[in-house]
Amino acid sequence: MTLPGQTAGVSVFIDPIIDELGISRTTVSVAYTIGTLAGILPAPVIGRWIDRRGPRITGTIIVVGLAAACLYMAVVQSTTMLLLGFALLRGTAIGGLSLASQHIVNLWFVHRRGIAAAAASIGLAAGSMAFPPLFNSLIANYGWRGAYLGVAALIATTMLPIAISSFRDRPEKYGMTVDAGLPPIARVTAKEASFTRAEALRTGAFWLLCAIGFLTNAVGTALLLNHFSIMEAMRVDRSEAVTVLIAYAAVQAAFTLSTGAMLDRYEPRRLVPFAMVLLALTSFLPIAGQGVLVGWVYAMSLGATYGSQQAISAAGFAHYFGRDHLGAIRGASFVFGISGAAFGPLPFAFSVDMTGSYLAALVVSLASALACATASFYVSAPKHTA
C-alpha cells in the first residue's frame, strides 16, 4: 500500500499530469526532487517516535496521512501544489508507512530476520505488479484526478484496519519469543547487537548500507519515473511498457526472497557486490540496444536490483545494530536512502533535455554502481556492543 508514494506508482501519473498542467519533464523532476526531500525530512523523528510509542499508533496516523495525500493530489492545479503533493505522498508512504512496517518485522524476527523481511517485502513487489495496470485503467476511465480519489478510498478501507488491528511492538512485551519460536537457521555465535544511533553512524557498515540504498534509489527512481519515456526511446509502446512493469515486479519478488534467504547465512555486506553489479547491468542495457526483448531484460534486471537491495536494507541494519534503537537508526538511514530518490531523476532529466538522450546519466550510473561494489570489499563488520 506504499505504492501510491513509490516511484513505480507515481510514474503512471507523470505523463497525464504533464499534459494537463502544461509543464516540462524537467519541472516535474525538480518538483519530485524537492518534494521527496521535504517529505523524507521527518523520517528520523518518526523513527524515534516508533521506538517510544510503538508501531501501532504511529502506523495508524501515517495511513490516515497517506490517504489524505492522495485526496490532495486529486485537486492539484499548479507546480507548487504538485511539489507539496509529492512531499505528502513520499513522506507518508516511504518515510512513514514503509519505515513502520519494516520496523515491525525487525522487532519480531532476529535469527530468521533475512527471510522474514524478504517475505514481507513481497508486498512491495506485489503492489508493483498490481497497481500500475490498475492506475492506468483508472486514469483511462476517470482521469488522473479520479484515479487518485479511488486510491485514497482503497487505502482507507484496507490499510487502516490492518494498522489498527495488526501492528504491534516487540513480542517480548506479550510474553512471546522472537522468530515465532523457531530455532535459528544458522549457528548463532554472538548475542544480539545493541547500537545507539550515534554509534551506528560511526561504522562503515552503516554507510555502506546507506550507499547502496542511495544508488539504487537514485538510479531506480530515475528509471521508473521516466519509464515510459525510456521505453519509448527503446521503441517499446505504452501498453507493452505497462506489461513490462509486471515482469519487473515479479523478478523483484523472486530476488527479494532469494536474497533474504541468503541473509540468514551470510553477512549483508557480502551481498552488496551482487546488488551493485545488477544495478550496473540495468544502467548498461538501455545503452546496449532497443526493442521489446531488450526492454524486457532491462525491466527484469531492474527488478532484480531492487529486490536484492530491498532485502539487504530491510534486514541489514537490524543485523548489525540490533533492535533497541532501530527506529532511530532506520530513520536516519531513510534520509540518505531517499535522498537518492530525490536527486536521482535530475541528472536524467538534464541529460535528455540537453543532449536528447539518457546516455550521459546512464554511464555515470553504471560507473557509480561498480565503484560501490568495489568499495564493499573494504568495509568490515562493526563490533557488537554489550
C-alpha positions as CSV (number, residue, x, y, z in Angstrom):
1,M,0.0,0.0,0.0
2,T,3.0,2.3,-0.2
3,L,2.9,2.1,-4.0
4,P,0.9,5.4,-4.4
5,G,4.0,7.1,-3.0
6,Q,6.6,4.8,-4.7
7,T,8.1,5.8,-8.0
8,A,6.6,2.8,-9.8
9,G,3.2,4.1,-8.8
10,V,3.8,7.8,-9.4
11,S,5.3,7.2,-12.8
12,V,2.0,6.1,-14.2
13,F,0.5,9.6,-13.4
14,I,3.5,11.7,-14.7
15,D,2.6,12.0,-18.4
16,P,-1.1,12.8,-17.8
17,I,-0.1,15.4,-15.2
18,I,2.4,16.9,-17.6
19,D,-0.2,17.1,-20.3
20,E,-2.9,18.7,-18.2
21,L,-0.7,21.2,-16.3
22,G,1.3,22.1,-19.3
23,I,4.7,21.8,-17.6
24,S,8.0,20.3,-18.7
25,R,9.5,16.9,-17.7
26,T,12.4,18.8,-16.0
27,T,10.0,20.9,-14.0
28,V,8.2,17.7,-12.8
29,S,11.6,16.1,-11.9
30,V,12.6,19.2,-9.9
31,A,9.3,19.2,-8.1
32,Y,9.7,15.5,-7.4
33,T,13.2,16.0,-6.0
34,I,12.2,18.9,-3.7
35,G,9.0,17.1,-2.7
36,T,10.9,13.9,-1.9
37,L,13.5,15.8,0.2
38,A,10.8,17.7,2.1
39,G,8.8,14.5,2.6
40,I,11.7,12.5,4.0
41,L,13.0,15.0,6.5
42,P,10.6,13.9,9.3
43,A,11.8,10.2,9.0
44,P,14.3,10.4,11.9
45,V,11.6,11.9,14.1
46,I,9.2,9.2,13.0
47,G,11.8,6.5,13.7
48,R,12.3,7.8,17.3
49,W,8.6,8.1,17.7
50,I,8.2,4.4,16.8
51,D,10.9,3.5,19.4
52,R,9.0,5.4,22.1
53,R,5.3,4.9,21.2
54,G,5.3,1.7,19.3
55,P,4.3,1.0,15.7
56,R,0.5,0.7,16.2
57,I,-0.3,4.4,17.0
58,T,2.4,5.6,14.6
59,G,1.2,3.4,11.7
60,T,-2.4,4.3,12.1
61,I,-1.6,8.1,11.9
62,I,0.6,7.5,8.9
63,V,-2.0,5.6,7.0
64,V,-4.6,8.4,7.5
65,G,-1.9,10.8,6.3
66,L,-1.3,8.7,3.1
67,A,-5.0,8.6,2.2
68,A,-5.2,12.4,2.8
69,A,-2.2,12.9,0.5
70,C,-3.9,11.0,-2.3
71,L,-7.0,13.2,-1.8
72,Y,-4.8,16.3,-2.1
73,M,-3.2,15.1,-5.3
74,A,-6.7,14.9,-6.9
75,V,-7.0,18.7,-6.6
76,V,-3.5,19.8,-7.7
77,Q,-3.7,22.8,-10.0
78,S,-0.1,24.2,-10.2
79,T,3.6,23.3,-9.9
80,T,3.7,24.5,-6.3
81,M,0.7,22.3,-5.4
82,L,2.3,19.4,-7.2
83,L,5.5,19.8,-5.2
84,L,3.6,19.8,-2.0
85,G,1.6,16.7,-3.2
86,F,4.8,14.8,-3.9
87,A,6.1,15.7,-0.4
88,L,3.0,14.4,1.2
89,L,3.0,11.2,-0.9
90,R,6.6,10.4,-0.4
91,G,6.7,11.4,3.2
92,T,3.7,9.3,4.3
93,A,4.4,6.3,2.1
94,I,8.1,5.9,2.3
95,G,9.3,7.9,5.2
96,G,6.3,6.8,7.2
97,L,4.5,3.6,6.3
98,S,7.5,1.8,4.8
99,L,9.6,2.6,7.8
100,A,7.0,1.5,10.3
101,S,6.2,-1.8,8.6
102,Q,9.8,-2.8,8.1
103,H,10.4,-1.9,11.7
104,I,7.8,-4.4,12.9
105,V,9.3,-7.3,11.1
106,N,12.7,-6.5,12.5
107,L,11.2,-6.4,16.0
108,W,9.6,-9.8,15.7
109,F,12.4,-11.7,13.9
110,V,16.1,-11.9,14.8
111,H,17.8,-15.1,13.6
112,R,15.3,-15.6,10.7
113,R,15.2,-11.9,10.0
114,G,16.5,-12.2,6.5
115,I,13.8,-14.4,5.1
116,A,11.1,-12.7,7.2
117,A,12.0,-9.2,6.0
118,A,12.2,-10.5,2.4
119,A,8.8,-12.2,2.7
120,A,7.3,-9.0,4.0
121,S,8.9,-7.1,1.1
122,I,7.0,-9.3,-1.3
123,G,4.1,-6.9,-0.6
124,L,6.0,-4.1,-2.4
125,A,6.7,-6.3,-5.4
126,A,3.0,-7.4,-5.4
127,G,2.0,-3.8,-5.4
128,S,4.3,-3.0,-8.2
129,M,2.6,-5.8,-10.2
130,A,-1.0,-4.9,-9.4
131,F,-1.1,-1.1,-9.1
132,P,0.4,0.2,-12.4
133,P,-2.2,-1.6,-14.5
134,L,-4.9,-0.6,-12.1
135,F,-3.8,3.1,-12.0
136,N,-3.5,3.1,-15.8
137,S,-7.1,1.7,-16.1
138,L,-8.4,4.2,-13.6
139,I,-6.7,7.1,-15.4
140,A,-8.1,5.9,-18.8
141,N,-11.7,5.8,-17.4
142,Y,-11.8,8.6,-14.8
143,G,-8.8,10.8,-15.4
144,W,-5.8,11.0,-13.1
145,R,-7.7,13.1,-10.6
146,G,-10.5,10.5,-10.3
147,A,-7.8,7.8,-10.1
148,Y,-6.3,9.5,-7.0
149,L,-9.7,9.6,-5.3
150,G,-10.1,5.9,-5.9
151,V,-6.6,5.2,-4.5
152,A,-7.4,7.2,-1.3
153,A,-10.6,5.2,-0.7
154,L,-8.6,1.9,-1.3
155,I,-6.0,2.9,1.3
156,A,-8.6,3.9,3.9
157,T,-10.6,0.7,3.6
158,T,-7.7,-1.7,3.5
159,M,-4.6,-0.5,5.2
160,L,-6.2,1.5,8.0
161,P,-7.9,-1.6,9.6
162,I,-4.7,-3.5,9.2
163,A,-2.6,-0.9,11.0
164,I,-5.1,-0.7,13.9
165,S,-5.6,-4.5,14.3
166,S,-2.1,-6.0,13.4
167,F,0.7,-3.5,14.1
168,R,2.4,-4.5,17.4
169,D,5.6,-3.8,19.4
170,R,8.2,-6.4,20.1
171,P,7.0,-9.9,21.1
172,E,8.6,-9.9,24.5
173,K,6.0,-7.4,25.6
174,Y,3.3,-10.0,25.0
175,G,5.1,-12.9,26.6
176,M,6.2,-14.3,23.3
177,T,9.6,-15.1,21.7
178,V,11.2,-13.8,18.5
179,D,11.3,-15.8,15.3
180,A,7.9,-17.3,16.1
181,G,9.6,-19.7,18.5
182,L,11.5,-21.4,15.6
183,P,15.2,-22.3,16.0
184,P,17.9,-20.3,14.1
185,I,18.7,-21.4,10.6
186,A,22.4,-20.9,11.0
187,R,24.5,-21.5,14.1
188,V,24.4,-18.5,16.5
189,T,27.7,-17.5,18.0
190,A,27.1,-14.0,19.3
191,K,24.5,-12.1,21.3
192,E,22.2,-9.6,19.5
193,A,23.9,-6.2,19.0
194,S,22.7,-3.0,20.6
195,F,24.0,0.2,19.0
196,T,22.7,3.7,19.5
197,R,22.1,5.9,16.5
198,A,25.3,7.8,17.3
199,E,27.4,4.6,17.5
200,A,25.9,3.2,14.3
201,L,26.8,6.4,12.4
202,R,30.4,5.9,13.2
203,T,30.6,2.5,11.5
204,G,31.5,1.7,7.9
205,A,28.7,-0.9,7.6
206,F,26.0,1.9,8.2
207,W,27.4,4.0,5.4
208,L,27.8,1.0,3.1
209,L,24.1,0.1,3.6
210,C,23.2,3.8,3.1
211,A,25.3,3.9,-0.1
212,I,23.6,1.0,-1.8
213,G,20.2,2.5,-0.8
214,F,21.2,5.9,-2.2
215,L,22.4,4.5,-5.5
216,T,19.6,2.0,-6.0
217,N,17.0,4.6,-5.2
218,A,18.7,7.3,-7.3
219,V,19.1,5.2,-10.5
220,G,15.9,3.1,-9.9
221,T,13.8,6.2,-9.2
222,A,15.1,8.0,-12.3
223,L,14.4,4.9,-14.5
224,L,11.0,4.3,-13.1
225,L,9.9,7.9,-13.1
226,N,10.9,8.2,-16.8
227,H,9.9,4.6,-17.5
228,F,7.5,5.3,-20.4
229,S,9.9,7.9,-21.9
230,I,12.8,5.4,-21.7
231,M,10.6,2.6,-23.2
232,E,9.6,5.0,-26.0
233,A,13.3,5.7,-26.7
234,M,13.9,1.9,-26.8
235,R,11.0,1.6,-29.3
236,V,8.6,0.0,-26.8
237,D,5.0,1.3,-26.9
238,R,3.0,2.3,-23.7
239,S,0.9,-0.9,-23.5
240,E,3.9,-3.1,-23.6
241,A,5.7,-0.7,-21.2
242,V,2.9,-1.3,-18.6
243,T,3.2,-5.1,-19.1
244,V,7.0,-4.9,-18.6
245,L,6.4,-3.3,-15.2
246,I,4.6,-6.6,-14.2
247,A,7.7,-8.6,-15.1
248,Y,9.8,-6.1,-13.2
249,A,7.7,-6.7,-10.1
250,A,7.7,-10.5,-10.4
251,V,11.5,-10.6,-10.7
252,Q,11.8,-8.2,-7.8
253,A,9.7,-10.6,-5.6
254,A,11.9,-13.6,-6.6
255,F,15.1,-11.8,-5.8
256,T,13.8,-10.3,-2.6
257,L,13.1,-13.8,-1.3
258,S,16.3,-15.4,-2.5
259,T,18.5,-12.6,-1.2
260,G,16.5,-12.7,2.1
261,A,17.2,-16.4,2.5
262,M,20.9,-15.8,1.9
263,L,20.9,-13.1,4.5
264,D,20.2,-15.7,7.2
265,R,23.5,-17.3,6.3
266,Y,25.8,-14.5,5.1
267,E,26.6,-11.0,6.3
268,P,24.7,-8.3,4.4
269,R,27.9,-6.6,3.3
270,R,28.9,-9.8,1.4
271,L,25.8,-9.5,-0.8
272,V,26.3,-5.8,-1.7
273,P,28.5,-6.5,-4.8
274,F,25.8,-8.7,-6.2
275,A,23.2,-5.9,-6.0
276,M,25.5,-3.3,-7.4
277,V,26.6,-5.5,-10.4
278,L,22.9,-5.9,-11.2
279,L,22.4,-2.1,-11.0
280,A,25.4,-1.7,-13.4
281,L,23.8,-4.1,-15.8
282,T,20.5,-2.2,-15.6
283,S,22.2,1.0,-16.5
284,F,24.0,-0.6,-19.4
285,L,21.1,-2.3,-21.1
286,P,19.3,0.9,-22.4
287,I,22.7,1.9,-23.9
288,A,23.2,-1.5,-25.5
289,G,20.1,-1.9,-27.6
290,Q,16.5,-1.3,-28.4
291,G,13.3,-3.3,-29.0
292,V,10.9,-5.3,-26.9
293,L,13.3,-8.1,-25.9
294,V,15.9,-5.7,-24.6
295,G,13.1,-3.8,-22.8
296,W,12.0,-7.0,-21.0
297,V,15.6,-7.9,-20.0
298,Y,16.2,-4.4,-18.8
299,A,13.0,-4.4,-16.7
300,M,13.9,-7.8,-15.1
301,S,17.4,-6.6,-14.3
302,L,15.9,-3.5,-12.6
303,G,13.5,-5.8,-10.6
304,A,16.5,-8.0,-9.6
305,T,18.4,-4.9,-8.4
306,Y,15.6,-3.6,-6.3
307,G,14.7,-7.0,-4.9
308,S,18.2,-7.7,-3.7
309,Q,18.8,-4.2,-2.3
310,Q,15.5,-4.1,-0.5
311,A,16.2,-7.4,1.3
312,I,19.7,-6.2,2.2
313,S,18.4,-2.9,3.6
314,A,15.4,-4.4,5.3
315,A,17.4,-6.8,7.4
316,G,20.9,-5.4,7.3
317,F,20.6,-2.5,9.8
318,A,18.9,-4.7,12.4
319,H,21.5,-7.5,11.8
320,Y,24.4,-5.1,12.6
321,F,22.9,-2.7,15.1
322,G,20.1,-4.6,17.0
323,R,16.6,-3.7,17.9
324,D,17.0,-1.4,20.9
325,H,17.4,1.8,18.9
326,L,16.4,0.5,15.4
327,G,13.7,3.1,14.8
328,A,16.1,6.0,15.2
329,I,18.9,4.2,13.2
330,R,16.5,3.4,10.3
331,G,15.0,6.9,10.4
332,A,18.5,8.3,9.8
333,S,19.2,5.8,7.0
334,F,16.0,6.6,5.3
335,V,17.1,10.2,4.9
336,F,20.2,9.1,3.0
337,G,18.4,6.4,1.0
338,I,15.5,8.6,-0.1
339,S,17.8,11.5,-0.9
340,G,18.9,9.2,-3.8
341,A,15.3,9.0,-4.9
342,A,15.1,12.8,-4.7
343,F,18.3,13.7,-6.6
344,G,18.4,10.7,-9.0
345,P,15.8,12.0,-11.5
346,L,17.6,15.3,-12.0
347,P,20.7,14.1,-14.0
348,F,18.4,12.0,-16.2
349,A,16.1,15.0,-16.9
350,F,19.0,17.3,-17.6
351,S,20.6,14.7,-19.8
352,V,17.6,14.2,-22.0
353,D,16.8,17.9,-22.1
354,M,20.4,19.0,-23.0
355,T,21.5,16.1,-25.2
356,G,18.3,14.5,-26.3
357,S,19.1,11.1,-24.7
358,Y,19.7,9.4,-21.3
359,L,23.2,8.2,-22.3
360,A,25.3,10.5,-20.1
361,A,23.3,9.8,-17.0
362,L,23.3,6.0,-17.7
363,V,27.1,6.0,-18.0
364,V,27.5,7.8,-14.7
365,S,25.1,5.4,-13.0
366,L,27.0,2.4,-14.3
367,A,30.3,3.7,-13.1
368,S,28.9,4.6,-9.6
369,A,27.4,1.1,-9.2
370,L,30.7,-0.6,-10.0
371,A,32.6,1.8,-7.6
372,C,30.2,0.9,-4.7
373,A,30.6,-2.8,-5.4
374,T,34.4,-2.5,-5.2
375,A,34.3,-0.4,-2.0
376,S,32.2,-3.0,-0.2
377,F,35.2,-5.3,-0.1
378,Y,37.0,-2.8,2.2
379,V,34.2,-2.4,4.8
380,S,34.4,-4.6,7.9
381,A,31.6,-5.7,10.2
382,P,31.0,-3.4,13.2
383,K,32.0,-4.8,16.6
384,H,28.9,-5.6,18.8
385,T,28.5,-3.5,21.9
386,A,27.2,-5.0,25.2
